[in-house]
Amino acid sequence: MAKEEQEEEVPRGGRKGKKLIIILLVSSVLGGVGALAVIKTVFGDRDSAPSNQDSNVDDGDLGVDLDPIGDPVGEVAGVDDDPIGSGEAAGPTVKGRSVMALEPFVVNLDEPGTPRYLKINVQLELGNEEVGPELNRRAAQVRDSLIAYLSSLRVRDALGDVAKTDIKQNVKRRLNNILETGIVKQVYLTEFVVR
């Protein structure tokens, strides 16, 4: 009888072990799915539209009052989501003007002792049709120049309306110093986050 009791206990222990393994596997799968959901929420979907946190331009109003001088710019006539560096021509045409979006910039700010960064999306109003292709050909030079400038900023240089106006003027000046076929007429900040 001692042998029979031992034989009965072995399968029971085996069942408990199998149940434990199944519970652990199910919880691991659920934990992995939950972790992926958290990662996607925190880091976002790279193909989705950027947020407008602390933005100067509302994406829903891209065709109205982009010109800070008060000249209404007009309706968006065409859309091209290709950012600089793709080899494609400029993006939407706004009342006869070409607008081109640069790839987003995320740079560390020059803030000693505290890691701070700036995330910025920039759109450019181009002076003529040739500027877009030139910006694409010189994408590395453009990004290098703007990264050097933006990463030299401190937090105090990036906060407030006056700071944003200065940044737009400096970006425009740097780009126009690079360009040979035309000019950038206006710089729009469509996302601007300091953390």
N, C-alpha and C positions, 0 to 999 in steps of 0.2 A: 504494500500500500504506500509506502514511502516513495516508491518510484512513481506511482500514479499521481501523487500529490505534486511531485517535482515536475512531471510532464505537463500537468494542468497549469502550473504557475509560469512556466516558460512561455506558452502562447499568450497568456494574459499580459505578462511583462512585455512581450513583443508587440502586442496591440497598443499598449500604452506608449511605447517608443514610437510606433508608426504614427499614432495620433499626434504626439508631440512634434514629430518631424513635419507632418502635414500642416499643423498650426504654425510652426516656424516658417515654413515655405510661403504659406499664404500671407503671413504678416510681413515677410520680407518683400514680397511682390507689391503688396499694398503700400509699404513704406517707400519703395522705389518709385512707384507712381506718384505718391504724395511729394517726394523730393523733386521729381521732374516738374510737377505743377508749381512748386515753390520757386524753382530755378527759372522757369519760364515767366512767372509773374515778376520776380525781382529783376531779371535781366531783360525781359521783354522779348518780343519776336522781332528779329532784325528786319523782317520784311514789312512790318507794320509802320504806320505813319508816326513820326516823332510827336512827342507831347508838346504842348504849347505852354509849359510852365514858365512863367516870367517872360513871356514872349511879347515882342513889340508889334507883331502882325498876327491877326486872327486868320487862320487858314480858311475859314468860311467866308472871308471878305477879301480874298486876294485881288479881286478886280476893282476895289474901291479904296480911294484915299491912301494909296501906298506912298505917294509923293509927299514928304514932310513939309514942302513949301505950300501945300494946299491945292495944288493942281491935281484934279482927279485923274487917275491914270487910265481908267476904262475897264472894259470887260476882258477877261482872259480868253484869247482866241484859240490857243492850242496848248497841248500839254505834252511834255517830254520829261519823264522822270529820270533820265540818265544823268547822273552827277558828273562833275568834271573828272577827267581821266578815262572816260569810257570811249573816247574817240568820236562821239556823236556831236551834233551841232547843239546850239543853245536850246533851252526849253521853251516855256510858254511865251507867246507874243502878247504884250500888253499894249493895246492901242498903238500899234506900229513899233513898239519897242520890244526887244528880246530880253527875256529874263532867264538866267541860268542859276541853278542850285549847285553849290559846292558840296562835296561830301562833308559830313559833320566833323567838327574838331573837338577833341577832348585833350586838354593840355594841363599839366601841373602848373600852378601859379608859383611865382617867385615869392613864397611866403616862408621865411626862415622859421624852423622849429615846429611848424604845423603843416601837415600834408593837406593842401587845398587844391581844388581843380576847377577848371572852367569847361563847360560843354556848350558849344555854340554851333548853330546852323546859320549859314549865310546864303543869301540869294543876291545875284548881281543883275543890275539893269545895264545892258551892253549898248555901247555907242553905235555899233554897226554889226552886220552879219559876220564879218571876218573875225571878230573878237572871240566868239565861242570856240571855233576850231583852234585858234591860237592858244587859248586857255587850256584846252584839252591836250595840245601838243606839249605845252609847258607845265603840265600838271605837277610834276615833281618840284619844279622851281617855285611854283605858286604856293604849294603846300608847305615847302621848306621855309619860305619867307614869312608866311602867316603863322606857322608854328613858332618860329623864332620870336616874332613879335608878341603873340598871345601868351607864350610861356614866360615872357619878361614882365608881364603885368603882376601887380599885387592885388589883393582883394579890394583894397580901397580904390584902385584904378579901374575896377570892374563894376562897382556898385553905383546905382543912380543913373538918372537920365543923361546928365552931362558926360559921365564916363562912357555910356553907350554911344553917344554922339561922337566922342573922341575916337572910340574904337572904330566906328564906321568910317570916319575920315581917314584914319591911319591905314585901315585895310584898303580903302580906295586908292590912297596915295601909293602904297606899296605895289598894288596891282598895276596901276598906271605907269609906274617906273619900269615894270617888267614888259608890258605890252608894246608892240611895234606897229600893229595893224589898226589900232583904234584905242578907245578908252572904255573904262567902266564909268557909267554916268552916276549910278546910285548903288549903295549897299544897303540891303535889308537884313535885319537880324530876325530870323523866324523862330529861333529857340536860343535862350540865353540862361544858363544855370550855373551858379557859383556854389560850390559845396566845399 
